[in-house]
Amino acid sequence: MSLILNIPGDQRYEIEHIVFDLNGTLAIGGQLSDETVALLKNLSAQASLHIITADTHGTAPLIEKRLEGAATVKVVRGSQTTEDKEAFIEALGASHTIAVGNGANDMAMFRKAALAIGIIGGEGAFAPLMTVSDIVVTNIEAALCLLLEPNRMIATLRR
């Protein structure tokens, strides 16, 4: 199972994994919307989905249960969350992974991933993260819809 993206100009992506930050990216105040849950469940048919989080609100176990196997959830704690996220991307295979996030601790994984999608949502975004993003959107639903219909990314990524 993989998501194939052919960008004119000799760019081809074979995406096997999509890694999401949780708070500020997928969730607002630690909660997923019903629409986000439905979109994630649909997207799980195209790639393996992973959520990596410092779990600020303590809701990761509930979110994992709510997703009913559509995504794995990994909680990272302490002062090494940036490095942990980067290592997670590397372990999956960075060249076949998309990273989706909004925060300062997403910078390293964005630099490693094949593609990076920055979210400027209800909890804001770390401004420097947007400079290392391949695509920037204003909410998670927009990002998920792009991933569900990858040809919609061609106009944004075409060189």
C-alpha positions in Angstrom: 0.0 0.0 0.0 1.5 3.3 -1.0 0.5 6.7 -2.2 2.1 7.6 -5.6 2.7 11.2 -6.5 4.2 12.1 -9.9 5.2 15.7 -10.1 6.1 17.1 -13.6 9.8 17.9 -13.6 11.0 14.4 -12.7 9.8 14.3 -9.2 8.2 11.0 -8.1 7.2 10.2 -4.5 6.2 6.7 -3.3 4.8 7.4 0.1 4.3 4.4 2.5 3.9 6.4 5.8 2.4 9.6 6.9 3.4 10.9 10.3 1.3 13.4 12.1 1.9 15.6 15.1 -1.1 15.5 17.4 -1.8 18.8 19.3 -2.2 21.8 17.1 -2.0 19.6 14.0 -4.7 16.9 14.2 -6.3 18.0 17.4 -7.4 21.2 19.0 -7.2 21.1 22.8 -6.4 17.4 22.6 -9.6 16.6 20.7 -10.1 15.3 17.2 -13.1 16.5 15.2 -15.5 13.9 13.8 -14.5 15.0 10.3 -10.8 14.5 11.0 -11.4 11.0 12.4 -13.4 10.0 9.2 -10.7 11.4 6.9 -8.0 9.6 8.8 -9.9 6.3 8.5 -10.3 6.8 4.8 -6.6 7.8 4.3 -5.4 4.7 6.2 -6.3 2.6 3.1 -3.6 4.5 1.1 -0.7 4.6 3.6 0.3 3.6 7.1 -0.6 6.4 9.5 1.3 7.3 12.6 0.8 9.9 15.2 3.8 11.0 17.3 3.1 13.3 20.2 4.3 14.7 23.5 0.6 14.3 24.5 0.3 17.7 26.1 -3.4 17.1 27.0 -3.1 13.4 27.9 -5.6 12.3 25.3 -3.4 10.1 23.1 -4.8 6.7 24.4 -8.3 7.9 23.8 -7.5 9.1 20.3 -5.8 5.9 19.4 -8.9 4.0 20.6 -11.2 6.3 18.7 -9.3 5.8 15.4 -9.9 2.0 15.7 -6.6 0.9 14.2 -6.4 3.5 11.5 -3.2 4.9 13.0 -0.5 4.0 15.5 0.1 6.5 18.3 3.5 7.0 19.8 4.0 9.2 22.9 7.4 10.8 23.4 8.2 12.6 26.6 10.9 14.9 28.0 13.3 17.3 26.3 14.1 15.1 23.3 10.8 15.2 21.4 12.4 16.9 18.4 15.0 14.3 18.2 12.5 11.5 18.9 10.3 12.6 16.0 13.3 12.8 13.7 14.5 9.3 14.6 10.9 8.0 14.1 10.9 9.4 10.5 14.3 7.9 9.9 13.2 4.5 11.2 10.2 4.4 8.9 12.2 5.4 5.9 12.3 9.2 5.4 12.3 9.0 1.6 8.9 7.3 1.7 7.3 9.4 4.5 5.3 12.6 4.6 5.4 14.6 7.9 2.5 16.8 9.0 2.8 19.2 11.8 2.6 22.8 13.2 5.2 23.1 16.0 8.8 23.8 16.8 9.4 20.2 17.7 8.4 19.2 14.2 11.3 21.0 12.5 13.8 18.0 12.4 11.2 15.5 11.1 10.1 18.1 8.4 13.7 18.3 7.2 14.0 14.5 7.0 10.7 13.6 5.4 10.2 13.3 1.6 7.4 15.9 1.9 6.3 18.1 4.7 2.9 19.7 5.2 2.7 22.6 7.6 -0.6 23.3 9.3 -1.6 26.8 10.5 -4.6 25.9 12.5 -6.6 26.9 15.6 -3.5 26.6 17.8 -1.3 28.6 15.5 2.0 27.4 14.0 5.7 27.9 14.7 6.6 30.4 11.9 10.0 29.0 11.0 8.4 25.6 10.4 6.5 27.0 7.5 9.8 27.9 5.8 10.8 24.2 5.7 7.3 23.0 4.7 6.7 21.8 1.1 3.0 22.7 1.4 1.2 24.9 3.9 -2.5 24.7 4.6 -4.8 26.4 7.0 -6.4 23.3 8.7 -6.0 19.6 9.0 -9.0 18.8 6.9 -7.4 20.6 3.9 -4.2 18.6 4.4 -6.1 15.3 4.7 -8.1 16.0 1.6 -4.9 16.8 -0.4 -3.5 13.4 0.8 -6.7 11.6 -0.2 -6.5 13.1 -3.6 -2.7 13.4 -4.2 -3.1 14.8 -7.8 -4.4 18.0 -6.2 -0.8 18.6 -4.9 0.7 18.7 -8.4 -0.1 22.3 -9.0 1.4 23.3 -5.6 4.6 21.2 -6.1 5.2 21.6 -9.8 8.5 23.5 -10.5 
